[in-house]
């Protein structure tokens, strides 16, 4: 039996909603089939008021062993590092986070806000929001870069806005079943099994990407053209398995005609968020993409793209799908 406590800081509850839609395994499976004792969750916990505080205090004192501490949302430090912009159970939430992380065997940050600060940490960041162990791509965060949990692990980051539901439940199952040694983490402490490949991996539009074909207008069909060249898709440079482990086992942003917005990367949200910038590929001189797929320089990419366009077959310019 593994004790799990889930708290929420500066967040929209999107990761909780995602978690409740998990399929393999489901949130219910965690409790009935995998031996997880959910001590408390902001949407599922039955305890209120003093009863809820008693749950937290028993974890802080060590009376109740805290095997897994899950945090959703940013740590709000304003005003002046007191954290009093986000009061919870009679205290600043940041105080609970600090004390619970000191007691937890494993700490998991769910969603961009908990991992890197997310949208709340976007400049000018009036709430002084920060991730548990990162602020955007900079190591440190609220707990500091040297923080290690009771089992000697850094904060395990499961990013996304929101995180994919099955990423959440599958990682929790692995941790609760004692398979921490099997979970390889990348340089940003993300589980490599979900964040080694790119969103583009498995995308049904890769044939169009190969020949540099793009729909001329946003929403122009849902099955023709690569969304990277004109529509701002970040699939070629975003680490995620969204097109391998489909959402609701059905689809993904790019499969439904929506550009990937790069929400698993620390820099999310990208660009200045002004109208006309989010779903538009940023270019130099109106021609050269400012960002190119990871692992290739601009000159090499442009040479490859020019050749691909020249040799592009007619079928790459048409709707290839019949179902």
Secondary structure, 3 states (H helix, E strand, C coil): CEEEEEEECECCCHHHHHHHCCCCCCHHHHHHCCCEEEEECCCCCCCCHHHHHHHHHHHHHCCCCCCEEEEECEEECCCCCCCCCCEECCEEHHHHHHHHHHHCCEEEEECHHHHHCCHHHCCCCCCCEECCCEECCEECCCCCCCCCCCCCCCCEEECCCCCCHHHHHHHHHHHHCCCHHHCCECCCCEEHHHHCCECCCCCCCHHHHHCCCCCCCCCCCCCCCCCCCCCCCCHHHCECCCCCCCECCCECCHHHCCCCCCCCCCCCCCCCCCCCCCCCCCEECCCEECCCCCCCCHHHHHHHHHHHHHHCCHHHHCCCCCC
